[in-house]
Amino acid sequence: MEHLELFFKSIFIDNMVFATFLGMCSYLAVSKKVSTAVGLGAAVIFVLAITVPLNWLLDQYILQPGALAWLGPEYADYDLSFLSFILFIATIATMVQLVEIVVEKFSPALYNSLGIFLPLIAVNCAILGGSLFMQSREIPTLGLAVTYGVGSGIGWFLAILAIAAIREKIRYSNVPPPLRGLGITFITTGLMAIGFMSFGGMLTGGDEEAAAKPKKQVIQMNGDENKEKIELKENSVTEEKENTTALNE
């Protein structure tokens, strides 16, 4: 259940494009045709699915404070977290180079259509953002890191595929001249982001019910305390009346 929740959350709720607006350069430049968008989206899924788990292993066993304890007790005090960016980018660049070689070998047409944006996946902030979000959210297991990487890649793939399909249709539409090109693309992206925001409450129903129960208990406890206070006040008032009547007598 935890894997399924993280998978759908990384696709719809924490979408790289529509929630955090990462990877917008490739998203806008390679989304003119559905065929090139599919190719680049598949490459992003592959790179994220490989680099996020690899960087999770680097973070757990090398970069975190005390992560080198497995080498011996004398290394337990080392903190290499300042190397996170360098090692993460090195891992991403290696995998992107591998993807570039494979695409050029088996699909030269796709390689030529993607052009400079295929090697630029190495500096795509969505790729690095996946690893940094994994680190900041402290994903506990390697399996969840794989799920998060695949889900984030699929979310980016759906975003660029949707905008590519819309841009192909807009090409034959009567768009006002000042909005043609990137203008209408930005407007469409903003509307799609608003649509994806509606998924924000998809996985929070159980949490709200669980959060509502303690509030009821607190209210009930406060009610009991108020009853006790009222009873104490009534007892003190009756005692004062008895004392005053006794003094008057």
N, C-alpha and C positions, 0 to 999 in steps of 0.2 A: 504493500500500500504506500509505503514511503517513497519507493522508486517511482510509482505511478503518479503520485502527487507532485514530486519534484519535476518529473518529465513534462506534465501538462502545464505546470507553473512556469517553467523556463520557456515554453513555447508561446503561451498566450499572455500570461500576466507580466512576466519579466522579459518580454521580447526585446532583443538587442536593438532593433530599429525603432519600434514604436514606444517602448518604455524608457530607454536610455539614449536613443538616437546615436548609437555607435555604428561605425561602418557605413556612414552616409556617402562617402566619396564613391565607393564601388557601387553602392545601392543606386545612386543617381546616374552614374556614367554607363553602367553595363545593363541597364534595365530598359533599353529601347526595343529589344527583341526578346521573345520568350525563350528561344533556343539558347542564346548566350546567357540569359539569366539562370536557366536550368543548369548549365555547365558550371558557372561560377558558384551557384548555390550548393551544388553537389561537392565541389572542391572545398567550400567553407565547412560543410558538414563533416567531411573527412578530416580536415585539419583540426577542427575543434574536438572531434571525437578522439583524436590521438593526443593532442597537446595538453588538453585539460587533465586527463589521468597521469600523463608523464610529469607535468608540473606539480600535480598533487603528490606524487612520489618524491620529487625533489624537495617540495616544501616540508613533507613529513620527516624525511630521513636526512636532510642536509641543511635546509635553510632556517627552520624554526629554532628558537633558543633551546639548547639542550638536545637538539635532534641528533647530534653526533655521538650520543652516549653509547650507541651500539658499537662504536669503534673502541671504546674503553672508557673507564671513569675519568681519565685525564682530559678527555675531550668533551665532557658533559657541560662545561661552562662556556663553550664556544657559541657565538651568536652570528650566523651568516645571513641574517634576514636582509641586510643591506645589498646583497647580491641577487635579490628576487627578480628585479627587472632584467638584469643582464642574462641570467640563466633562462628565464621564461622566454625572452626574445630569441635566444640562441636555439632553444628547442623549437620554437615556432618557425624560425628561418630554415632550420634543417628539414622540417616536414613540408614546408612550402616548396623547397627545392626538389624534394622527392615527388610532390604532386606535379610540378612543372615538367619534370623529366617524363613522368608517366603519360601526361596529357599530350605532350609533344610527340611521344612515340606512337600512341594508339589513336589519337584524334588530332591530326594536324590542322584540320579546318577549325575545330573549336579553339585550338591554341592560337591560331591567327586572329580569330574573331575576338577573343578575350584580350589579346595584345598585352599592353604593359600592366593591366590590372591583375593578371595572374601572379606575377612575381610580387606585386604590391600587396598581396594577401599577407605577406610577412610583416608589413607595417599597418595592416588593417586593425584599427582600434577595437573592433568587435572580437577579433581573435585574442588579443592581449587582454581585453576586458573580461572574456570568459575565464581566463586563468586567475585574474585579480579578484573577480567576484567569488570564484571558488575559494580563494585564500581568505578573503575578508569574511565570508559567510561560514567559514570553518566547517566545510563539508566533512563528515567524520570518516567515511569509508571510501575505498577505491571504486567500489561498484556505484556508489552515489555520484562520484566524480565523473564516471563514464556516462551515467544517465544525464547528468547536468550538461556535459559537453555535447552529447548527441541532441538533447532537447534544445539547447541554445542554437546549434547549427540548423536544426529543422525550423526553428522560429525565424532565423535570418533568411533561410531558403524560401519560406512561405511569404515573407515580406517582399523580397525582390521578385518572386514569381507573380505575386498579385499586382505589384505596380507595373511590371512589364506587360502583363495582359491588359491592364487599364490603358497604358500608354499606346499600345497598338490600336485600341479602339478609339482613343482620343484623336489619333492621327486623322481619322475620317470624320471627326466631329467639327462643328462650327464653334470653335473656341475664339473668344475675343482676341484680337492681335496683341494687346499688351500682356496677355497671360499665356501666350503660346510658348512651348518649351518648358523651361524649368519652373516658370511661374505656376502653371496649372499642376505640375508635378508636386511642387511643395504644398499646394492647397490640398491635393488628393492625399498626400502623405499625412497631413495634419488630420484630415477627416478619418483616415484609416486608423490613426493613433487613438482618436477619440473612441472609435468603435472597439478597439482592443482594450481600452480602459474598462469597458463593460464587463470584461472577464475578471475584474479585480475581486469581486465577491463570490467567485465560483467555488472556492475552496475554504471559505470562512464561516460557513453555516454552523458547523459543529463547534467551532471555537466560541461563537457568540452565545450558543446555548450553554456551553460550559462556563463561560464567564458570567452568565446571568444567574446561575445558581448560588454562588457565594454572595452575590449582592442581596438576594432574597434572605439568605441566612443572616447576613449582617443586619438587615432591616428588622428581622424577627428578633435578633438578639438585642438590638437597640430598643425595640418595643418592650421586651421583658425588663430591661434595665429601667426604662421609664416607669413601668408599672411598679417596680420595687421602690423607686424614688417617690412616687405618688403615695404609696402605702406608708413609707417612712414619714413623709410630711403630715399625713393624716394622723398617724400615731403621735407625732410630736405636738400637733395642734390639740388633740384630745387631752394629752398630758398637761399642757399649759392651762387648758380650761379647768381641769380637775384641781390643779395647784391654786389657780386664782379663786375658785369657789371655796377651797379649804381655807385660804387666807381670809376671805371675807367672813366666813363663819367664825 
